[in-house]
């Protein structure tokens, strides 16, 4: 398929709401602008949904649920497989669309398409492996049958930083399990989700199974749906603060919840680590998605005996990165999502420097148009710096030292968050000890990326609960029913 120009691509993407299998404008014709963070210019405008539009989407999902739940697992599987193949076929289109609306470099956007598509392939295979069981009661008088059924209409709120993959990670298991959906993508990056809905329509997903409402009024649109007794599940990826509010709202109807919230990932480098491998891992853990990822390494704890070598090599790698518009060949670091986001990152850096940290490279916004920030490595960061307590969500790596294993573990765990941690060591026994001691839902040993569609993704503490991906991912969309049969 020949590559589309940016103009043709934007013109090919729907800009309306997708409700009940129909593309329709928002109530009163309201629209919201979508910006290119590399230039600050408007890319296009999409429908700005109202509470009435959100309720119409839930109505459609509820109306479609009974018939969708009856569709054979193999048929749901084939739909997902077809979506996977079409998504891979259109990699360049989806990658360019993501780069335009979110800013990440094209090479990284292609990686997200591959990652996101894999959730469709994984859950296509899981759709036909939803198991129950048969057992004889201990007294022999009853037969116990356990079966799994779809939870029902599901509300999905997806973030701006991975506008495709966070959608497929939720939509894939919902389709596999037999749940209908109302999806509310982030208002900063609605285009990838609208294009994905168009793709699923093309492969034959029945009307009403997937409904997409774009809006700049997230709370006003979603709260009535969350409080509606017909919705049965809510899945959210985003900040812990917003997540807590959603949990409160969901308590009224006791919704099933999957909450993938904030992170404050530690990156531990022990004295016996392969320093070059640790630096390579640090680049992945820190700079994936320009640092705008909940899995991004947020706090670097390096043994005092190797801190100088690690910091010097890490700063050299970070300082050599090419910053620019993501569509330009060779660019490795794109813009942050908004000016507000860039200002927040700079506040954290300046706070650390004021308290004694040294900027080994970077340390300031990049002048000119767009929301760019220079890749930054900070050394000698004091424990009191805000950068150690808050999620950075940008290309900034603060480094401090530790004395021994117990010190490293204690400092790594000294956070309310518990999504992911990373550690580098050549000692297998230490790797196991530390991994088991870290209070995080995921741990990467000698690797800087843990995300994998075949593995359960999720955290503990204030990083949320529930798991996406892996064998566990589909269970989030299934209810367990026990049937007792007397003989």
C-alpha angles and dihedrals in degrees: 000000000000116000116260121231116244090254094049091046093053090047091052095056117089115244099191134085117273108221128159091349093305132107110228140163124253122266110285089006095276117171138187128211124241115211136207104231090204092064107012089235127133113259097187142313128255134192114286103217123217130211088264090055090050091051090049088054091052090047089055093048092049092048091052098043102086096050093041092053089057094055111114115259090236091056092050088048093052091050090054092046091051090049090050092052094046092047092052090047089055097045095127094051095049092043093053091046091053092047091051096050101032106025104232115141116266094247090057092044089055088053090054091052090053091046094045094047090052090066089061091050093045095050092042084064094043094051091076094044101064101134137197130178144229123216142167114241114244091251091051093231099102138044116221118214120185120192137173124230132179115273091227136232108012130202115214127192114187130192132237099238097071100021095173107030096047086055097049090044089062102030095049098062092038091057091044092051096044101251126144118224148213110198124196109188123198111278090231093061112024098137098079091053093047090050090048091051089051090052093050089049089054094053091053107263104169120253115273096018092102121030124178125199118185114197145154089213100068098159096046092048100041104037095069090050092049090051093046113107092221094066112085106181141029125198120185136178115191145074123348091235093058091040092058091053091050091050089054092050092046093054091076091069096024091236122193105253139207110183120184102179141163129325141206100189120196120215111203123197114188126204093255095050124122095252096203090051090047091052091049089049091048091054090054096042094047105034103039105123091002088294090298095124134104087228093054115125104255104173124036115205111185127180109255093238094061101027096102094051094044094046094048094049094042093050091049091054093045093046092052094058117115114236122202149094109334095231092062115097114251096021112136102176123046131189127290115254099258142000088251090056092050092049090051092053091049091050090058092048095048091047091054093047091048088055094052108279120139122223106224089183135357117359101164145060117275110250120241136043122339132037101284127156125190116247103259137199118190121196130195091024111179120230090243093063114114090227090074094051102040132060106256101201092191143076096287125121117191115197132199133161136246133201106216145349097278091049091051093050094047093051093044091053094046094102137086089232127083112176107118141346132190131208135181122202139130092220110097094196091052091047091056094043094050095042090053092047096049112098096222135112092231134029129191116206114200091341134092100210124057102167112115128154089224092057130070110257119203148092147236135231111019092348089080138241140269126061133251121202130013124063088308095059098077093047088068087069098044134080121210116231124191119205119192119202120194117213 
